[in-house]
Amino acid sequence: MKANSIEKAGRTAEVESKEAEMGRRNEKIVSLSSQKKDTEGELEKTDQYMTDLQKPCVSADSKYTDRKAARTKEIKALKTAQQTLLDAFKEQAGKKFLQK
């Protein structure tokens, strides 16, 4: 009888321990499932962003060299316009900007 009560106490403690372990693992599963859902959402957004970038970056109407040449031309035109404005203001240095 005494051996059975000792065995029963040991088994009861083991059951409680296993139930506590099961509770911790279930909480971990819920936490990881939530984290997985968030990560999948971020992945979906990133995939959509990559898809949206395909058209302008990879399969654009113009090639990189064409875009680079257009930027170079625009920069040169802006520098010319800047120099023209600087020269115009140098000529007007002694005069008022608006004269009557």
BAROLO-780428 format. One record per residue (C-alpha): x, y, z. Coordinates in steps of 0.05 Angstrom, whole numbers, padded with zeros to 5 digits, always signed. Example, Ala and Ser with C-alpha at 12.3 -4.5 7.8 and 13.67 -1.06 7.14 Angstrom:
BAROLO-780428
+00246-00090+00156;+00273-00021+00143;
END
This chain:
BAROLO-780428
+00000+00000+00000;+00056+00047+00018;+00093+00031-00046;+00030+00045-00086;+00020+00113-00053;+00093+00131-00067;+00084+00108-00140;+00019+00147-00145;+00052+00211-00117;+00109+00203-00167;+00062+00194-00225;+00019+00253-00203;+00080+00297-00200;+00101+00272-00268;+00031+00288-00296;+00033+00358-00267;+00102+00369-00296;+00080+00345-00364;+00017+00388-00363;+00059+00449-00345;+00107+00432-00402;+00048+00424-00449;+00021+00492-00428;+00088+00526-00441;+00095+00493-00508;+00024+00513-00528;+00040+00585-00510;+00104+00581-00551;+00064+00553-00610;+00014+00611-00606;+00071+00661-00601;+00109+00631-00660;+00046+00626-00701;+00033+00700-00691;+00105+00716-00709;+00099+00672-00771;+00036+00709-00793;+00071+00776-00785;+00132+00752-00823;+00089+00724-00879;+00054+00792-00884;+00121+00827-00890;+00144+00777-00942;+00081+00789-00982;+00092+00864-00980;+00164+00856-01001;+00145+00810-01059;+00093+00861-01082;+00145+00916-01078;+00194+00875-01119;+00139+00861-01170;+00123+00935-01174;+00197+00951-01186;+00203+00902-01244;+00169+00948-01294;+00208+01012-01282;+00275+00980-01266;+00281+00917-01307;+00232+00920-01365;+00230+00995-01373;+00220+01029-01440;+00290+01056-01441;+00356+01024-01424;+00404+01046-01370;+00451+01080-01419;+00393+01120-01448;+00370+01142-01379;+00442+01160-01360;+00451+01201-01423;+00385+01237-01410;+00407+01254-01339;+00474+01279-01363;+00440+01323-01415;+00392+01350-01363;+00449+01365-01315;+00487+01402-01370;+00424+01442-01387;+00414+01461-01314;+00486+01483-01307;+00478+01526-01369;+00414+01557-01341;+00448+01570-01275;+00506+01605-01309;+00458+01646-01352;+00422+01670-01289;+00488+01686-01254;+00510+01727-01314;+00444+01764-01316;+00449+01783-01243;+00521+01807-01252;+00497+01855-01306;+00442+01880-01260;+00489+01890-01201;+00488+01966-01204;+00416+01972-01225;+00352+01958-01187;+00317+01895-01207;+00251+01929-01220;+00257+01997-01252;+00199+02045-01266;
END
